[in-house]
Amino acid sequence: MQAWPETRLMGDMTEATISPALQFRDGTEFPQLGLGTWKLREEEAERAVRTAIEVGYRHIDTAAIYQNEEAVGKAIRDAIAAGEVTRDELFVTSKLWHNQQGEDTATGFNQSLERLGLDYLDLYLIHWPWASADRYVRSFEEMAKIQGLGKVQSIGVSNFYPEVLDRLIAETGITPVCNQIEVHPGFSQPELRAYHEEHGIVTAAWSPLGSGAIVDLASISELAEETGRTNAQVILRWHLQLGNLVIPRSSNPERIAENFGIFDFELSDAQMAAITALDNGPDQGRRGADPLVFPEPEGTNE
């Protein structure tokens, strides 16, 4: 059986319809499966979040650059007002964009909190290291101060790589609780995930399904047939058994529900290995930007 972190169920829903909870290194519990909201705008984002909460999602991921924090926050507040969920039962993540790194970090955080209409965040991340600007260490120091004020439970990073993680940890004395990176069968980043494991950092996966070409691979379809699940469910289950925090994005109510139906089956060691073997490395497998060069030194709004 594939080893993966021990979990407990969150809330009072049935085992098949609730996300398992894991723990960050700081002791904070988080639902392992969440809803990603990248590219979802205004009413679309609001509907998706509300649907996700109704389905059973308790983890919602957004960011300043997504330009949907107001809509995400409205959906959360409406669900709370309707008695569907309490704030304590939700786990809300947002991220700091490049143009507010450094001395403007607190401003960026407070603006996100205001747009969301919430009293606190559960997780706040530096969205990209932007190493050429050399502001990520200062940003993380400012985030630690915000954490000390009780405005955010946990702090982490996104799209960081070992060199910048090493420096961040050495200069701040704080290890991020997670690093949200591109991970999917076509680009599984085994070396970076091994670094995370060594340092007690949770791997959070954005673009967890990869491209449609990956989802529709014959090898994935074969596993879906073997397990009686959809191709997407097989890939998301692979993430869970790797121990990844996973945040698939969708605005389709049926797909949102489908992505959540992954807690009542398991993949065998052989099935896990078959998916892992699909890795194409960074040259062919990467879909998003390369954090080594993104953004360009002069860019703050890309």
Secondary structure, 3 states (H helix, E strand, C coil): CCCCCCCEECCCCCHHHCCEEEECCCCCEEECECEECCCCCHHHHHHHHHHHHHHCCCEEECCHHHCCHHHHHHHHHHHHHCCCCCHHHCEEEEEECHHHCHHHHHHHHHHHHHHHCCCCEEEEEECCCCHHHCCHHHHHHHHHHHHHCCCEEEEEEECCCHHHHHHHHHHHCCCCCEEEEECECCECCHHHHHHHHHHCCEEEEECCCCCHHHHCCHHHHHHHHHHCCCHHHHHHHHHHHHCCEECCECCCHHHHHHHHCCCCCCCCHHHHHHHHCCCCHHHHHCCCCCCCCCCCCCCCCC
